Amino acid sequence: MEIITPRLILRPLRSEDAEQIQNVFPRWEIVRYLVSTVPWPYPPSAAKHYVDNVALPAVKEGKGWFWSIRRKENPQELIGLICLMDTPDNNRGFWLVPEWQGQGLMSEACGVVNDFWFETLEKDVLRAPKAVANDRSKNLSIRHGMRLIRTEKSQYVSGEMDSELWEITRDEWRQFKKLTSLA
C-alpha cells in the first residue's frame, strides 16, 4: 500500500528499487549505526540480494512491510527506506540519504508508518533498537512519544556499541497523536 504524506511518497519496495539503493546506500553516514549483518564494504550485488532475498520474502510472508521513501517533487528518486517488521524487539527500521536529513522527512515518514503499525496492522507495541551514539534516531523516538526501556551492548557495522531499545504502545501512540500534529 502506497502512503502519501504532505511531502513524501512511501512506495512499497520493489525489486527494481535495488539499483537505486545500490547507488545511494553504501555510505558510512548511513550504515555505521545499522546492524552488523549489513555487509561493509557494501558489495555490488548487496542491494539486490537484500531486496529480493530478505525484504520481499518478508512481505510475502506477512512479517515485513517495506517502503521506499521519495519526495513528491521528484518521485523517481529514492532517498531512503523505512520498514516495519514483525520481529521481537525490532519493529521499525529506516535510513535516509544524508542530503535529505535534518528536514523532518523521516519524522513525517515515521508518523504515518507508526500509524500503519497500530491502526492498520492493529499491533499492541512498537519497539525500535538503536545505537546510543545515533542521536538523530534517538531524538526522533523522543519526539514521537517513545520511551527507553532497556540498554545493552549490540553489534553494529561500526562495531560493538551501547544500544537502547525504545518502545511505544498503541494506547500511548493514540494519546500522543491527540496531543500533537505528527500523525
C-alpha positions, 0 to 999 in steps of 0.5 A: 500500500502506497502512503502519501504524506504532505511531502513524501511518497512511501512506495512499497519496495520493489525489486527494481528499487535495488539499483537505486539503493545500490547507488545511494546506500553504501555510505558510512553516514548511513550504515555505521549505526545499522546492524552488523549483518549489513555487509561493509564494504557494501558489495555490488550485488548487496542491494539486490540480494537484500531486496529480493532475498530478505525484504520481499520474502518478508512481505510475502510472508506477512512479517515485513512491510517495506517502503521506499521513501521519495519526495513528491517533487521528484518521485523517481528518486529514492532517498531512503527506506523505512520498514516495519517488521514483525520481529521481537524487539525490532519493529521499525527500521529506516535510513535516509540519504544524508542530503535529505536529513535534518528536514523532518522527512523521516519524522513525517515518514515515521508518523504515518508508518507508526500509524500503519503499525497500530491502526492498520496492522492493529499491533499492541507495541512498537519497539525500535533498537538503536545505537546510543551514539545515533542521536538523530534516531534517538531524538526522533523516538523522543519526539514521537512519544517513545520511551527507553526501556532497556540498554545493552551492548549490540553489534553494529557495522561500526562495531560493538556499541551501547544500544537502547531499545525504545518502545511505544504502545498503541494506547500511548501512540493514540494519546500522543497523536491527540496531543500533537500534529505528527500523525 
